[in-house]
Amino acid sequence: MTLTPTDKQIILDSIRDIPDFPKPGIIFKDISTLLSNPKALDTLMTHLEKRYKNYDLDFIAGIDARGFIFGSILADRLGIGFVPVRKKGKLPYTTVAEKYTLEYGFDEVEIHIDAFSYEREAEEPSKVLLIDDLIATGGTAKAAANLIDKVGAHCVEVCFIMELAFLNGRQGFNAPVYSVLVEE
């Protein structure tokens, strides 16, 4: 399922560029304007719903924090569960964590150890779609995808609303990567 040129333009036009944020030379892709635009948000979510409705998914996992928004809307539309992938120290129950490299050091994301077991007694691992708003270098998303597999589920695909392709972030995933919008 590909996005029509008209739908692509509706979504692109709703994303605001903010130059020199958070530091000089960076153009920040502000999705708050996409979220506040009902036509653009519905266009995006309808596209994702059509794309994933036949994947036979069990869960959507969304990365802290903007992945929570798109992930929970999509999970609701597909009638499946949503699992948050949080920054270290934000979840109250037993967790599994994965470190990833930052420009100057490390960070961690985590999920509950039983995140993908809600009302499931199936022999096969839960099928999970991982979603986030943007992929730049991919460190956080790769750690999140690894976490899904670490707790016994299967990450069937990683989805981003926007990809900054010039940063080569999609390399190194153990699952296919789909980006709605790609900026070369």
ChimeraX attribute file (.defattr): number of C-alpha atoms within 10 A of each C-alpha:
attribute: neighborCount
match mode: 1-to-1
recipient: residues
	/A:1	8
	/A:2	11
	/A:3	15
	/A:4	10
	/A:5	8
	/A:6	10
	/A:7	16
	/A:8	17
	/A:9	13
	/A:10	18
	/A:11	22
	/A:12	15
	/A:13	12
	/A:14	20
	/A:15	19
	/A:16	15
	/A:17	14
	/A:18	12
	/A:19	13
	/A:20	11
	/A:21	12
	/A:22	10
	/A:23	9
	/A:24	8
	/A:25	9
	/A:26	12
	/A:27	14
	/A:28	15
	/A:29	17
	/A:30	14
	/A:31	21
	/A:32	12
	/A:33	17
	/A:34	20
	/A:35	16
	/A:36	11
	/A:37	16
	/A:38	12
	/A:39	15
	/A:40	22
	/A:41	19
	/A:42	14
	/A:43	18
	/A:44	20
	/A:45	17
	/A:46	13
	/A:47	18
	/A:48	21
	/A:49	17
	/A:50	14
	/A:51	13
	/A:52	15
	/A:53	13
	/A:54	9
	/A:55	13
	/A:56	12
	/A:57	20
	/A:58	22
	/A:59	27
	/A:60	27
	/A:61	29
	/A:62	28
	/A:63	25
	/A:64	18
	/A:65	14
	/A:66	15
	/A:67	23
	/A:68	22
	/A:69	16
	/A:70	24
	/A:71	27
	/A:72	21
	/A:73	16
	/A:74	23
	/A:75	21
	/A:76	13
	/A:77	15
	/A:78	20
	/A:79	13
	/A:80	14
	/A:81	19
	/A:82	23
	/A:83	20
	/A:84	22
	/A:85	30
	/A:86	20
	/A:87	18
	/A:88	16
	/A:89	11
	/A:90	12
	/A:91	14
	/A:92	8
	/A:93	10
	/A:94	11
	/A:95	17
	/A:96	17
	/A:97	20
	/A:98	19
	/A:99	18
	/A:100	16
	/A:101	13
	/A:102	12
	/A:103	5
	/A:104	6
	/A:105	7
	/A:106	10
	/A:107	15
	/A:108	18
	/A:109	23
	/A:110	25
	/A:111	27
	/A:112	19
	/A:113	17
	/A:114	14
	/A:115	21
	/A:116	25
	/A:117	16
	/A:118	11
	/A:119	6
	/A:120	11
	/A:121	9
	/A:122	8
	/A:123	6
	/A:124	10
	/A:125	17
	/A:126	23
	/A:127	18
	/A:128	26
	/A:129	25
	/A:130	28
	/A:131	31
	/A:132	24
	/A:133	24
	/A:134	22
	/A:135	22
	/A:136	16
	/A:137	18
	/A:138	21
	/A:139	20
	/A:140	24
	/A:141	27
	/A:142	22
	/A:143	21
	/A:144	30
	/A:145	27
	/A:146	20
	/A:147	24
	/A:148	26
	/A:149	16
	/A:150	14
	/A:151	18
	/A:152	16
	/A:153	22
	/A:154	22
	/A:155	25
	/A:156	20
	/A:157	19
	/A:158	24
	/A:159	24
	/A:160	20
	/A:161	20
	/A:162	21
	/A:163	24
	/A:164	19
	/A:165	16
	/A:166	11
	/A:167	14
	/A:168	14
	/A:169	17
	/A:170	22
	/A:171	12
	/A:172	10
	/A:173	17
	/A:174	14
	/A:175	17
	/A:176	12
	/A:177	15
	/A:178	16
	/A:179	20
	/A:180	18
	/A:181	18
	/A:182	15
	/A:183	10
	/A:184	9
